[in-house]
């Protein structure tokens, strides 16, 4: 069986253009990151569960850091060594999973 081709890393201009259209996301080296603030710890965990469902659906799993009412999501495609279309697509879906931008 043929092995699936790894996604290609996006160039800096493509990532910069995407970032200009998305509120709150930042580029940190070869990753995209965004902090989401919630009224309570419980709300943070509900959001994390939504992100987990999306990540499983996309078969692309972010790093998630929970600090009481703040959840920081970090996306990168390790096989490509940076940010790919998979990261942008999941980031957009994560934004839709909450009203916190």
N, C-alpha and C positions, 0 to 999 in steps of 0.2 A: 504494500500500500504506500502511495506517495505521501511524503510528509508535507503538511501545510506550510506554505511560505510565511515567514515571520513578517508582521507589518513593518512598513518603512517609517523611519524616524522623519518627522516633519522638519522643514527648515525653519529658521528663526523668524523669517518674514511671515510665514503661514501662521505660526503660533501667535505672533504679535497681532496680526489682523484679527484672529479669533478672540484674543484677550480684550481688544478694543470694543467688542460687541457683548462681552460678558461681565457683569458686575461682580466684584469681589474675588475673582480668580487671579492668582499671581503666578508668575514663572519663577521657580527657584532652581537654578541650574537645569537639570534634565527632568524636572517634575512640574506639575501643576498643583497648586495648593489653594485651599479656601477654608476659612474658619466660619462656622455657622453657630450663632448664639441662640439659645432657647431659654424660656422662662424657668425651667427646672431640670434637674437631672433626669427625671422620668421622661420628659419631652426629648431630651438628648438621646436617650436609649431607643425611644420609638423611632426617631429619625435614623439611627444606626441600623435598626432592623429593616427599615425601608431601603436603605442603601445596600444592605446585605442581599436583599431580594433582587434588586437591580443588578448587582455585581454577579450573582449567580446566573441571572438571565443572560447577561452579556458575556459570561465566562471571562471576566476581567475584574480583578479584585484590588481595590485601593488599600492604602495604609490608612487606618482610622485611629485617631487619638482623641480620647474622651477626657475632658477636664471639667467635671461637674456639669455646667450648663453650656460649655463650648465644645463643639466637635470639629476637629480639623481633618479634612480629607486631603490625601496626597495621592496623585495619579502619575504613573509612568509605565511605559511598556518595557520591561526589563530585557526582553529578547531583542528589542530594537535599540536599546541603549538611550532611550529618551521618550519624547512625547510623540504619539501617533494619533491617527484618526480614532482609534479605539478609546483613547483617553478623552478626546474632545466629545465624542458621542456619549460616553458615560457621564462626563461632567455636566453636560446639558440635561441628561435624565435626572441626575442628582439635584440640579437646580429645580426641576419640576416637582421633585419629591417634597419640597418645602416652600413655604412662602418667605422664608428668611433668605434674603439675598445680601 
